[in-house]
Amino acid sequence: MSKIAGVIGLLLLVACGMAFSADRASIIYLEGDVTLDGVPASVGDDVAAGATLRTASDALCEVVFNSRNIVHMTGGTVLTFDPNQLSRGATLQKGAIAMVLRNLSAVKGSEVRFSIKTSTTVAGVRGTCFLVKVEDDNNTFICCCNGAIHLEGDGGAFAQNLRSSHHQEVRVTRAQSGISVGAAPMLYHTDADVEAIAARIGEKIDWTKVDQQP
């Protein structure tokens, strides 16, 4: 896959709808050196709530949970899943992820399905497919590949909605004056990259419509 590198400060709240029973997560693919809770990982390893995955700079890792949700991690990524319930979220310490989420249920009384936490931004996602990349300490690239996202800064520093059937990209920039959001060109990934990730869980991306749950 094209290089996708991480997120500066995002809390990605992903709303995608379908029920599941118990969390079942495992590594389905890896290249290079990947560790799971500090131990060398292998394809087929179970990933438990609270687990931490680390990829070396030239490594890749893909985790599937509840059959139809996939996390694609590129090199130099550190990701820790929610300690209470893996399917509720994860903390991205560094690096990059791309996700296609097709089998998640909502928290009672909330539209939130999945959360990815970093340091400075909140993004509420209603849709299935997105990626994030930390370009440097002060710039984060975000693509709403197919779906809808509400971006919001800490303390209401900014708010912006993204909605797209075929990629909408922004760059979140932190400066002394505060955090701002500006349009960005399409970078770091292609349609084929996203389609390949979706295909790993038997899904297809329909680029003609926004994949958004009510």
N, C-alpha and C positions, 0 to 999 in steps of 0.2 A: 504494500500500500504506500501511497505517497507519504512523505514525512508529515506527521501530525504531532505537534509537540505539546502541550498542556494548558493549564489555566492559571491566571493570577488569582483571581478572587471571585469565585462563583459559588452560589448555592443554586444548583439546578433542581428545580422541583418539577418532576416530570409527570404529566397526567396522560396516561394511556389506558385504556380500559379493559380488561377481561379478568375474571376471577382466577385465583389459583388456590391450591390447598396448602401444602407445606413447601418451604424453600428447598430447592435442590439445585446446587451450583457445583460446577466442575470445570476444570481446564480442558478445553477441547483442542487447543492448538498452541504451540509455542516454538519459537526459534531463539537460539542463543541462551544466555544465562538468565534464568528467571528463578526467583526464590519465593516461597510461600511460608510466611512466618519464620524467615531466616534460614529455611532449609531448601536445598535445590528442588525445584518443582518438576513434575512430569505430567504429560498428557494423561488425563483420567483422574488426577488428584481432585478430591472433594475440597471445596472452598466453603469454610464455615463462617457464620456471623462473627464479625470482629477480626477476620483474617486480613493480613497485609501482604500484598503482592508487590514485588519489585522487579523491574526489568533493567538489564544492563543497557548501555548506550546503543548497542546494535541489536537488541533483542525485540521480540514481539510476544504478546500473549493475548489469548482470547478466552473469556469465561462466559459460559452460558448458564443462566439460572431460570428455573421454572419453564424450561423448554424453548420459549420463544422470546427471550431477552438476551442480548449479547453485549458484552463490553469488549472493545478492541483497545488494547494498550500498546503504545509504541515504545521505542527505546527511552530509557531514562525516566520511567514513570514509577511513582510510589502511590498505591491506592489501598486504603483501608476501608473495609466494609463495615456497615453499622453493627455495633456489638450486640444489639438486641434482636434485630431482624434484618438479615442480609438484603432482602428485597425492598427494604425501605430507603436505603441510601448508602453512601460511601463518602469518604473524605479523600480528596485528591491533594496530596502533599506537593507533588511536582510531576512534570511530564505531561502526557496527553492521553485523552480517551476519545473514542467515537462510540456512540451507542445507537442500537436499534432496539426499541422496547415495544413488544406487542402482547405481553401477557402479564399485566400488573393490575392490582385492585387498589381502590382509593382507601385512604384512612377515613374512618367513620367521621362524618361531619366536615370533611375537607376534600378538595380536589387533588391534593398532593398524592402522587403515586411513588415517586422516587426522588431522592435528593442527593446532589453531589455538592459537597462543601469545600470551599477554599477560603480565601481571606477577606475579600472586600466587596463582592457583588452578589446580588441575589437574582436568579433567573427562574421564573416559573414557566415550565414548559408544558404545553398541551399539544402533544404530537409524538412522533415516534423516533425521529432521527435527528441527531445533532452532533457537532464536534466542537472542541475548544482547543486552543493552542496558546501557551505563554510565549510571546515573542521576546520579551525581556521583563525585567522586574516591574516595569510600568505600563506595559502594553499587552493586552490579551485579545486574541482574535477569536470571534465566536461566529459559527455558522448555524443558522436554523435551516438544515438541509431540506426537511419536509415536515411541516407542523407549525406550531405557534409558540412564541416565547415572550414572556414579560420580563424585561430587565429592570433591575432596581438597585441603586447603590445603597451602601450602609447609611442609615439615618436619613434615607430619602434624598441622597445626593443627586440622583437623577432617576428618571423612569422612562422606559421606551418599550414599545411593543414590536415584535417581529412576527411576521406571518408570511409563509411562503410555501408553494408547492415545489419550488425548484431553486433552492439556495438563496438565502439572504444573509449577507455577511456584515459584521460591524467590528470595529476595534474599540475596546474600552481602554482609555488612557488615564493614568493617574499622574497628576502634576501637583505642584505646591498649591495651586489655586483650587484643586479638587479633582473630581473624576468626571470625565466626559465620554460621550459615545459618538463615534463618527462612522460614516459608511466606509466599507473596505472592499477591495476587489476580491474575486474568488481566488483563494490561495490554498495550498497544502493538500488538496484532495480533489477528486473527480467524481462524476456520476458513477463510473465503473468501480471506484473504491467503495462507495457507499453500497452499491448493489452487491458487491462481493461479500461484504459484511452481512447484509441481510440474507443472502443466499445460504450462509453457514447455518442459519436457523430455519431454512425453508421458506423464507419470506421474499416478497418482491416490493419494490418501491414504485408507486404510481406517481410519476412526476406531473401528471395532469391535474391533480387535486391536492388540497391541503389535508394531510392526515391529522385530524384534530378530533379529540373526543369532546362531547358536550360538556 
